[in-house]
Amino acid sequence: MRGGSEAGGDPGSPRSGRWGRPADLLILLAGIALAVAAVSPIVVRWLGNPPDQRLVDLEVYRDGGAAALRGAPLYDVLTQPPQFLPFTYPPFAALLAVPFTLLPWQASQWGWTLLLYGALLIVIGYSFRDLIRRAGRWAPLAMGVLAGAGAWLVPVFDQVRFGQVGLILMALCLADCCTRSPRWPRGLLIGLAIAIKLVPGVFLIYFLITGRRDAARNAVFTAAAASLGAFAVLPSDSVDYWFGALLEGGDRTGAVNGTTNQAINGIVARILPEGPFRSLVWLILALLMAYYGFKLARRATLAADRLAGKDGRAGTGRAGTGRAEGTDYLAAADRLSGPDAYSLLLAGTAIVGLLSVLLSPVGWIHHLVWMIAVIGALVGDGRDTRRCLLGAGVWLYFLFPLPWWGTRLLGPDHGLISMFIGRVVQDLFGAAAIILILVLGNWLVNRLAAADDREDAGRRGAEVGTLAP
C-alpha cells in the first residue's frame, strides 16, 4: 500500500518525451477539452453578466490598486453602484492588484478568471495526486475530469462568480504543506497568503503544533516583510488598516448573520440577537472548535508522519534511500511513502483549511473551496470503495446551494416548524464543515491506521512459517 516507484521527472527519464506520441498528445488534448467544456458555461454566465454585476470582488481589488496608484485613502474607497463595496484586505494586497488596475476591465476579468482556473488545476493536482498518478498515461484526462467536477462545486462556482482570491490562497497553502521538497523555504507561500489576507494565519498554529517550526518562522518573516514593504509604500493606509479597518469586522465585510456566512459566528448570529451574550457564545464555541480541530489536524499529520517513517524514512532522507534531504523534506509527501501517508497529510491540511473558515468572524460560502482537499483526502488513490463513496457524497452535497434553499422556508408567511427547518438548512454548509473535520481526524485516521496494522500483521505472518524439507 505504501510502497511503489516514484514517477521520474528528469529530462532523461522515459516519460520526458512522452507527449511526442500522437496517442498521448490526443489524451492531453482530450483532457484540456473536457476541462474547457466543463467550465465554459460558468465563464459565459458570469462574464456575460451586466458590467456592474460581474466579478464584483475583482472590482474591489482593482479599485484598491487604483487608490494605491493615485494616493487616495485606500479604506475610504467604495466600488461603483449598486455594490458600494469597500476594500477590506491588507495594503499588500492592493499593491498586488495594481497590474489588474492597469488593464482594461474586460482584459482584467478574463485574466483573473484564467488565473483562478490555473489555481484550481494546482489545487486538483495536490488534492488528487495519487488518483491522477494511478491513471498513468490517462492522467491528463483524469485531471480534466476532476477539474471539471471541482469547478461546479458551489464554493468554486462562487469564486468565479465574484472574482474571489480563495483558490489562489488555497493553492499557496497546499503547495507549502504538501510538497515533498519545495524549491522555496517552506512557509514562504503561506506567509505571502497571510500578507494578502489574514485568514491563512491559522497555518502558523498548524506548523507549530506539528513540529514544523522552521516553516512557521519562514511564514512569519515573509508576512512581516511583505507587510513592512507595503508600509514603506503606503504608510498612511497601513496605519488605517492595522488600527482601523481591521477592527471594524462585519461593518466592512458584510452582514454577519447573512446566509452566506457559514462560520460559527454566522450560525450563532442567525440564532441569537446581537449583544454580549451572543459574543460570549461565539467565543466559547470558537475556542472549542479550535481546540478539537487543531488537535485532530495534528493527529492526522502525525499519523501521516508515522506511516511515512515506519521504515525509518521520515525526516532525514528520501524514502527508502537514506539520502539527506534537508530540513524541508516532508516524508509523508514522498510518493514512496505511499498514498495513505499522503492522504493523512492532506487531511491534516484540509482540517486547518476548514478551521480558517469556521473560526473567522465571517466565513463565506466561497471560502469553502477547501472541500476539494477534503474530497481528495477521502478518495486517496481510489482503491478503497467506502472512501470513494464518501468522497463522492461530499462532492454531490456541495453541488447544490443548500443554505439558500433554507432561506425559502423563512419569513412571516411560514410556521414555526418551517422556520426551524429553514434555519437548519441555512446552516448546512457550516455544519458539514464541522462534521468533516471529525470524519477526517477520527474516521479516516483510524481506518488508515487499521489498514496499516493489518498490512504489518500480514507481512509478519508471511515471514514466519514452517520450513519445507
TAGI-V157764 format. One record per residue. N is the residue number from 1. RES is the residue in one small letter. PSI is psi in degrees with one decimal (999 if undefined). BURIAL is + if it has 24 or more other ideal C-beta (glycine too) atoms within 12 Angstrom, else -. Layout:
BEGIN
n->N res->RES psi->PSI burial->BURIAL
n->N res->RES psi->PSI burial->BURIAL
END
This chain:
BEGIN
n->1 res->m psi->-44.1 burial->+
n->2 res->r psi->-8.2 burial->+
n->3 res->g psi->-166.9 burial->-
n->4 res->g psi->162.0 burial->-
n->5 res->s psi->146.3 burial->-
n->6 res->e psi->131.6 burial->+
n->7 res->a psi->130.9 burial->-
n->8 res->g psi->142.9 burial->-
n->9 res->g psi->8.9 burial->-
n->10 res->d psi->152.5 burial->-
n->11 res->p psi->-28.0 burial->-
n->12 res->g psi->0.2 burial->-
n->13 res->s psi->159.1 burial->-
n->14 res->p psi->-22.2 burial->-
n->15 res->r psi->-14.2 burial->-
n->16 res->s psi->-30.9 burial->-
n->17 res->g psi->20.2 burial->-
n->18 res->r psi->-34.0 burial->-
n->19 res->w psi->0.4 burial->-
n->20 res->g psi->-14.7 burial->-
n->21 res->r psi->135.0 burial->-
n->22 res->p psi->-42.2 burial->-
n->23 res->a psi->-43.5 burial->-
n->24 res->d psi->-34.0 burial->-
n->25 res->l psi->-37.6 burial->-
n->26 res->l psi->-39.1 burial->-
n->27 res->i psi->-43.3 burial->+
n->28 res->l psi->-47.1 burial->+
n->29 res->l psi->-35.9 burial->-
n->30 res->a psi->-39.9 burial->+
n->31 res->g psi->-43.8 burial->+
n->32 res->i psi->-43.3 burial->-
n->33 res->a psi->-40.2 burial->-
n->34 res->l psi->-46.2 burial->+
n->35 res->a psi->-44.2 burial->+
n->36 res->v psi->-41.8 burial->-
n->37 res->a psi->-36.0 burial->-
n->38 res->a psi->-39.3 burial->+
n->39 res->v psi->-15.6 burial->+
n->40 res->s psi->-46.0 burial->-
n->41 res->p psi->-33.2 burial->-
n->42 res->i psi->-47.0 burial->+
n->43 res->v psi->-45.2 burial->+
n->44 res->v psi->-40.8 burial->-
n->45 res->r psi->-51.3 burial->-
n->46 res->w psi->-33.3 burial->+
n->47 res->l psi->-7.8 burial->+
n->48 res->g psi->2.0 burial->-
n->49 res->n psi->161.1 burial->-
n->50 res->p psi->146.4 burial->-
n->51 res->p psi->-33.6 burial->-
n->52 res->d psi->4.3 burial->-
n->53 res->q psi->3.2 burial->-
n->54 res->r psi->135.4 burial->+
n->55 res->l psi->54.7 burial->+
n->56 res->v psi->-29.2 burial->+
n->57 res->d psi->-30.8 burial->+
n->58 res->l psi->-35.8 burial->+
n->59 res->e psi->-36.2 burial->+
n->60 res->v psi->-47.6 burial->+
n->61 res->y psi->-44.3 burial->+
n->62 res->r psi->-42.0 burial->+
n->63 res->d psi->-34.7 burial->+
n->64 res->g psi->-43.6 burial->+
n->65 res->g psi->-39.1 burial->+
n->66 res->a psi->-39.7 burial->+
n->67 res->a psi->-40.7 burial->+
n->68 res->a psi->-37.2 burial->+
n->69 res->l psi->-40.8 burial->-
n->70 res->r psi->1.6 burial->-
n->71 res->g psi->18.9 burial->-
n->72 res->a psi->153.1 burial->-
n->73 res->p psi->116.8 burial->+
n->74 res->l psi->-37.8 burial->+
n->75 res->y psi->11.0 burial->+
n->76 res->d psi->-7.3 burial->-
n->77 res->v psi->137.6 burial->+
n->78 res->l psi->145.3 burial->-
n->79 res->t psi->169.9 burial->+
n->80 res->q psi->156.3 burial->-
n->81 res->p psi->150.5 burial->-
n->82 res->p psi->6.5 burial->-
n->83 res->q psi->-51.1 burial->-
n->84 res->f psi->49.2 burial->-
n->85 res->l psi->136.0 burial->+
n->86 res->p psi->163.6 burial->+
n->87 res->f psi->124.4 burial->+
n->88 res->t psi->5.8 burial->+
n->89 res->y psi->165.3 burial->+
n->90 res->p psi->158.4 burial->+
n->91 res->p psi->-30.3 burial->+
n->92 res->f psi->-37.4 burial->+
n->93 res->a psi->-36.6 burial->+
n->94 res->a psi->-38.3 burial->+
n->95 res->l psi->-39.1 burial->+
n->96 res->l psi->-24.2 burial->+
n->97 res->a psi->-9.2 burial->+
n->98 res->v psi->-44.2 burial->+
n->99 res->p psi->-36.2 burial->-
n->100 res->f psi->-24.7 burial->+
n->101 res->t psi->-33.9 burial->+
n->102 res->l psi->-17.2 burial->-
n->103 res->l psi->153.5 burial->-
n->104 res->p psi->154.6 burial->-
n->105 res->w psi->-43.3 burial->+
n->106 res->q psi->-45.5 burial->-
n->107 res->a psi->-36.7 burial->-
n->108 res->s psi->-42.6 burial->+
n->109 res->q psi->-47.2 burial->+
n->110 res->w psi->-41.5 burial->-
n->111 res->g psi->-43.2 burial->+
n->112 res->w psi->-39.9 burial->+
n->113 res->t psi->-41.9 burial->+
n->114 res->l psi->-38.1 burial->-
n->115 res->l psi->-41.1 burial->+
n->116 res->l psi->-44.5 burial->+
n->117 res->y psi->-27.6 burial->+
n->118 res->g psi->-42.8 burial->-
n->119 res->a psi->-37.8 burial->+
n->120 res->l psi->-41.0 burial->+
n->121 res->l psi->-40.2 burial->+
n->122 res->i psi->-44.9 burial->+
n->123 res->v psi->-44.9 burial->+
n->124 res->i psi->-42.4 burial->+
n->125 res->g psi->-42.8 burial->+
n->126 res->y psi->-40.4 burial->+
n->127 res->s psi->-32.0 burial->+
n->128 res->f psi->34.1 burial->+
n->129 res->r psi->-51.9 burial->+
n->130 res->d psi->-31.5 burial->+
n->131 res->l psi->-43.1 burial->+
n->132 res->i psi->-40.2 burial->+
n->133 res->r psi->-37.6 burial->+
n->134 res->r psi->-25.3 burial->-
n->135 res->a psi->-14.8 burial->-
n->136 res->g psi->-127.3 burial->-
n->137 res->r psi->-17.4 burial->+
n->138 res->w psi->9.3 burial->-
n->139 res->a psi->-42.8 burial->+
n->140 res->p psi->-36.0 burial->+
n->141 res->l psi->-41.8 burial->+
n->142 res->a psi->-40.9 burial->+
n->143 res->m psi->-42.4 burial->+
n->144 res->g psi->-42.5 burial->+
n->145 res->v psi->-46.2 burial->+
n->146 res->l psi->-40.6 burial->+
n->147 res->a psi->-42.3 burial->+
n->148 res->g psi->-41.7 burial->+
n->149 res->a psi->-40.2 burial->+
n->150 res->g psi->-32.1 burial->+
n->151 res->a psi->-23.8 burial->+
n->152 res->w psi->-2.1 burial->+
n->153 res->l psi->140.0 burial->+
n->154 res->v psi->-45.1 burial->+
n->155 res->p psi->-39.3 burial->+
n->156 res->v psi->-41.8 burial->+
n->157 res->f psi->-44.6 burial->+
n->158 res->d psi->-25.7 burial->+
n->159 res->q psi->-43.0 burial->+
n->160 res->v psi->-38.2 burial->+
n->161 res->r psi->-44.5 burial->+
n->162 res->f psi->-10.2 burial->+
n->163 res->g psi->45.3 burial->+
n->164 res->q psi->176.2 burial->+
n->165 res->v psi->0.7 burial->+
n->166 res->g psi->-39.4 burial->+
n->167 res->l psi->-36.3 burial->+
n->168 res->i psi->-44.1 burial->+
n->169 res->l psi->-39.3 burial->+
n->170 res->m psi->-41.6 burial->+
n->171 res->a psi->-40.7 burial->+
n->172 res->l psi->-44.2 burial->+
n->173 res->c psi->-42.7 burial->+
n->174 res->l psi->-41.6 burial->+
n->175 res->a psi->-39.3 burial->+
n->176 res->d psi->-35.3 burial->+
n->177 res->c psi->-21.2 burial->+
n->178 res->c psi->12.3 burial->+
n->179 res->t psi->136.1 burial->+
n->180 res->r psi->-57.7 burial->+
n->181 res->s psi->86.6 burial->+
n->182 res->p psi->150.7 burial->+
n->183 res->r psi->-2.9 burial->-
n->184 res->w psi->161.9 burial->-
n->185 res->p psi->122.4 burial->+
n->186 res->r psi->132.5 burial->+
n->187 res->g psi->-21.7 burial->+
n->188 res->l psi->-43.2 burial->+
n->189 res->l psi->-38.4 burial->+
n->190 res->i psi->-33.9 burial->+
n->191 res->g psi->-42.1 burial->+
n->192 res->l psi->-41.8 burial->+
n->193 res->a psi->-39.4 burial->+
n->194 res->i psi->-38.6 burial->+
n->195 res->a psi->-27.2 burial->+
n->196 res->i psi->-40.4 burial->+
n->197 res->k psi->130.5 burial->+
n->198 res->l psi->-22.1 burial->+
n->199 res->v psi->-40.9 burial->+
n->200 res->p psi->-0.8 burial->+
n->201 res->g psi->-19.5 burial->+
n->202 res->v psi->-23.8 burial->+
n->203 res->f psi->-17.7 burial->+
n->204 res->l psi->-43.1 burial->+
n->205 res->i psi->-42.9 burial->+
n->206 res->y psi->-45.8 burial->+
n->207 res->f psi->-42.2 burial->+
n->208 res->l psi->-46.2 burial->+
n->209 res->i psi->-14.0 burial->+
n->210 res->t psi->11.1 burial->+
n->211 res->g psi->12.4 burial->-
n->212 res->r psi->63.7 burial->+
n->213 res->r psi->-33.9 burial->-
n->214 res->d psi->-40.7 burial->+
n->215 res->a psi->-39.5 burial->+
n->216 res->a psi->-44.1 burial->+
n->217 res->r psi->-43.4 burial->-
n->218 res->n psi->-40.2 burial->+
n->219 res->a psi->-43.6 burial->+
n->220 res->v psi->-46.3 burial->+
n->221 res->f psi->-39.9 burial->-
n->222 res->t psi->-46.3 burial->+
n->223 res->a psi->-41.0 burial->+
n->224 res->a psi->-43.0 burial->-
n->225 res->a psi->-43.3 burial->-
n->226 res->a psi->-42.2 burial->+
n->227 res->s psi->-39.3 burial->+
n->228 res->l psi->-35.3 burial->-
n->229 res->g psi->-41.5 burial->-
n->230 res->a psi->-35.7 burial->+
n->231 res->f psi->-37.5 burial->-
n->232 res->a psi->-34.4 burial->-
n->233 res->v psi->-39.9 burial->-
n->234 res->l psi->68.6 burial->+
n->235 res->p psi->-44.3 burial->-
n->236 res->s psi->-44.2 burial->-
n->237 res->d psi->-34.2 burial->+
n->238 res->s psi->-42.5 burial->+
n->239 res->v psi->-43.4 burial->-
n->240 res->d psi->-38.2 burial->+
n->241 res->y psi->-55.1 burial->+
n->242 res->w psi->-23.8 burial->-
n->243 res->f psi->9.8 burial->-
n->244 res->g psi->-77.2 burial->-
n->245 res->a psi->-37.1 burial->+
n->246 res->l psi->-34.3 burial->+
n->247 res->l psi->-8.6 burial->-
n->248 res->e psi->-23.0 burial->-
n->249 res->g psi->-124.9 burial->-
n->250 res->g psi->-21.4 burial->+
n->251 res->d psi->-28.1 burial->-
n->252 res->r psi->-32.4 burial->+
n->253 res->t psi->-18.5 burial->+
n->254 res->g psi->177.7 burial->+
n->255 res->a psi->123.2 burial->-
n->256 res->v psi->-34.5 burial->+
n->257 res->n psi->10.8 burial->+
n->258 res->g psi->153.4 burial->+
n->259 res->t psi->-37.1 burial->+
n->260 res->t psi->-13.9 burial->+
n->261 res->n psi->100.7 burial->+
n->262 res->q psi->11.4 burial->+
n->263 res->a psi->165.5 burial->+
n->264 res->i psi->-38.3 burial->+
n->265 res->n psi->-39.4 burial->+
n->266 res->g psi->-41.3 burial->+
n->267 res->i psi->-45.0 burial->+
n->268 res->v psi->-40.5 burial->+
n->269 res->a psi->-26.0 burial->+
n->270 res->r psi->-9.2 burial->+
n->271 res->i psi->-42.8 burial->-
n->272 res->l psi->148.2 burial->-
n->273 res->p psi->156.0 burial->-
n->274 res->e psi->140.0 burial->-
n->275 res->g psi->177.8 burial->-
n->276 res->p psi->-36.6 burial->-
n->277 res->f psi->-42.6 burial->-
n->278 res->r psi->-41.4 burial->-
n->279 res->s psi->-39.3 burial->-
n->280 res->l psi->-44.0 burial->-
n->281 res->v psi->-45.0 burial->-
n->282 res->w psi->-44.1 burial->+
n->283 res->l psi->-43.8 burial->-
n->284 res->i psi->-47.9 burial->-
n->285 res->l psi->-38.1 burial->+
n->286 res->a psi->-40.7 burial->+
n->287 res->l psi->-41.6 burial->-
n->288 res->l psi->-43.8 burial->-
n->289 res->m psi->-40.9 burial->+
n->290 res->a psi->-44.1 burial->+
n->291 res->y psi->-54.0 burial->-
n->292 res->y psi->-35.5 burial->-
n->293 res->g psi->-49.9 burial->+
n->294 res->f psi->-32.8 burial->+
n->295 res->k psi->-43.0 burial->+
n->296 res->l psi->-35.7 burial->+
n->297 res->a psi->-42.2 burial->+
n->298 res->r psi->-42.0 burial->+
n->299 res->r psi->-46.5 burial->+
n->300 res->a psi->-42.0 burial->+
n->301 res->t psi->-42.4 burial->+
n->302 res->l psi->-33.9 burial->+
n->303 res->a psi->-38.5 burial->+
n->304 res->a psi->-43.2 burial->+
n->305 res->d psi->-38.7 burial->+
n->306 res->r psi->-43.9 burial->+
n->307 res->l psi->-42.3 burial->+
n->308 res->a psi->-29.3 burial->+
n->309 res->g psi->9.7 burial->+
n->310 res->k psi->-31.2 burial->+
n->311 res->d psi->24.6 burial->+
n->312 res->g psi->29.4 burial->-
n->313 res->r psi->-10.9 burial->+
n->314 res->a psi->139.2 burial->+
n->315 res->g psi->-33.3 burial->+
n->316 res->t psi->-10.0 burial->-
n->317 res->g psi->172.9 burial->+
n->318 res->r psi->144.4 burial->+
n->319 res->a psi->122.9 burial->+
n->320 res->g psi->3.2 burial->+
n->321 res->t psi->-29.7 burial->-
n->322 res->g psi->0.7 burial->-
n->323 res->r psi->132.4 burial->-
n->324 res->a psi->140.0 burial->-
n->325 res->e psi->-5.7 burial->+
n->326 res->g psi->174.9 burial->-
n->327 res->t psi->-19.0 burial->-
n->328 res->d psi->-3.7 burial->+
n->329 res->y psi->131.4 burial->+
n->330 res->l psi->103.2 burial->+
n->331 res->a psi->-38.6 burial->+
n->332 res->a psi->-21.9 burial->+
n->333 res->a psi->-5.1 burial->+
n->334 res->d psi->132.2 burial->+
n->335 res->r psi->-27.2 burial->+
n->336 res->l psi->-16.9 burial->+
n->337 res->s psi->-12.4 burial->+
n->338 res->g psi->163.8 burial->+
n->339 res->p psi->-27.7 burial->+
n->340 res->d psi->-42.8 burial->+
n->341 res->a psi->-43.2 burial->+
n->342 res->y psi->-37.8 burial->+
n->343 res->s psi->-40.3 burial->+
n->344 res->l psi->-37.6 burial->+
n->345 res->l psi->-44.5 burial->+
n->346 res->l psi->-36.8 burial->+
n->347 res->a psi->-44.1 burial->+
n->348 res->g psi->-41.8 burial->+
n->349 res->t psi->-41.8 burial->+
n->350 res->a psi->-37.4 burial->+
n->351 res->i psi->-45.1 burial->+
n->352 res->v psi->-38.0 burial->+
n->353 res->g psi->-41.7 burial->+
n->354 res->l psi->-36.5 burial->+
n->355 res->l psi->-32.9 burial->+
n->356 res->s psi->-27.2 burial->+
n->357 res->v psi->-48.1 burial->+
n->358 res->l psi->-34.5 burial->+
n->359 res->l psi->-15.8 burial->+
n->360 res->s psi->148.5 burial->+
n->361 res->p psi->-34.3 burial->+
n->362 res->v psi->121.5 burial->+
n->363 res->g psi->92.9 burial->+
n->364 res->w psi->160.5 burial->+
n->365 res->i psi->-39.8 burial->+
n->366 res->h psi->-11.8 burial->+
n->367 res->h psi->-15.4 burial->+
n->368 res->l psi->25.6 burial->+
n->369 res->v psi->-15.8 burial->+
n->370 res->w psi->-11.2 burial->+
n->371 res->m psi->-24.3 burial->+
n->372 res->i psi->-45.4 burial->+
n->373 res->a psi->-35.5 burial->+
n->374 res->v psi->-48.8 burial->+
n->375 res->i psi->-42.3 burial->+
n->376 res->g psi->-41.2 burial->+
n->377 res->a psi->-38.5 burial->+
n->378 res->l psi->-42.0 burial->+
n->379 res->v psi->-38.9 burial->+
n->380 res->g psi->-130.1 burial->+
n->381 res->d psi->6.9 burial->+
n->382 res->g psi->10.6 burial->+
n->383 res->r psi->-18.8 burial->-
n->384 res->d psi->110.3 burial->+
n->385 res->t psi->-42.9 burial->-
n->386 res->r psi->-40.9 burial->-
n->387 res->r psi->-40.0 burial->+
n->388 res->c psi->-41.2 burial->-
n->389 res->l psi->-40.4 burial->-
n->390 res->l psi->-43.1 burial->+
n->391 res->g psi->-40.8 burial->+
n->392 res->a psi->-36.0 burial->-
n->393 res->g psi->-40.4 burial->-
n->394 res->v psi->-42.8 burial->+
n->395 res->w psi->-45.5 burial->+
n->396 res->l psi->-40.2 burial->-
n->397 res->y psi->-42.0 burial->+
n->398 res->f psi->11.3 burial->+
n->399 res->l psi->-15.6 burial->-
n->400 res->f psi->140.7 burial->-
n->401 res->p psi->63.5 burial->+
n->402 res->l psi->-45.1 burial->+
n->403 res->p psi->-36.2 burial->+
n->404 res->w psi->-27.0 burial->-
n->405 res->w psi->-33.7 burial->-
n->406 res->g psi->-32.5 burial->+
n->407 res->t psi->-23.2 burial->+
n->408 res->r psi->-16.5 burial->-
n->409 res->l psi->6.1 burial->+
n->410 res->l psi->160.3 burial->+
n->411 res->g psi->167.7 burial->-
n->412 res->p psi->-18.4 burial->-
n->413 res->d psi->-1.2 burial->-
n->414 res->h psi->150.2 burial->-
n->415 res->g psi->177.8 burial->-
n->416 res->l psi->-42.1 burial->-
n->417 res->i psi->-43.8 burial->-
n->418 res->s psi->-41.2 burial->-
n->419 res->m psi->-41.5 burial->-
n->420 res->f psi->-47.6 burial->-
n->421 res->i psi->-39.9 burial->-
n->422 res->g psi->-42.5 burial->+
n->423 res->r psi->-41.7 burial->+
n->424 res->v psi->-47.9 burial->-
n->425 res->v psi->-34.5 burial->+
n->426 res->q psi->-25.9 burial->+
n->427 res->d psi->13.3 burial->+
n->428 res->l psi->-32.0 burial->+
n->429 res->f psi->-43.4 burial->+
n->430 res->g psi->-41.8 burial->+
n->431 res->a psi->-40.4 burial->+
n->432 res->a psi->-38.2 burial->+
n->433 res->a psi->-41.9 burial->+
n->434 res->i psi->-46.4 burial->+
n->435 res->i psi->-40.7 burial->+
n->436 res->l psi->-28.3 burial->+
n->437 res->i psi->-42.7 burial->+
n->438 res->l psi->-39.2 burial->+
n->439 res->v psi->-47.0 burial->+
n->440 res->l psi->-43.8 burial->+
n->441 res->g psi->-22.1 burial->+
n->442 res->n psi->-67.7 burial->+
n->443 res->w psi->-48.8 burial->+
n->444 res->l psi->-43.7 burial->+
n->445 res->v psi->-47.1 burial->+
n->446 res->n psi->-40.8 burial->-
n->447 res->r psi->-44.4 burial->+
n->448 res->l psi->-33.3 burial->+
n->449 res->a psi->-41.9 burial->+
n->450 res->a psi->-40.6 burial->-
n->451 res->a psi->-38.9 burial->+
n->452 res->d psi->-38.3 burial->+
n->453 res->d psi->-41.4 burial->-
n->454 res->r psi->-37.1 burial->-
n->455 res->e psi->-41.8 burial->-
n->456 res->d psi->-41.8 burial->-
n->457 res->a psi->-41.7 burial->-
n->458 res->g psi->-37.6 burial->-
n->459 res->r psi->-42.4 burial->-
n->460 res->r psi->-38.4 burial->-
n->461 res->g psi->-33.8 burial->-
n->462 res->a psi->-28.2 burial->-
n->463 res->e psi->-22.6 burial->-
n->464 res->v psi->120.3 burial->-
n->465 res->g psi->-176.7 burial->-
n->466 res->t psi->149.5 burial->-
n->467 res->l psi->125.8 burial->-
n->468 res->a psi->140.3 burial->-
n->469 res->p psi->999 burial->-
END
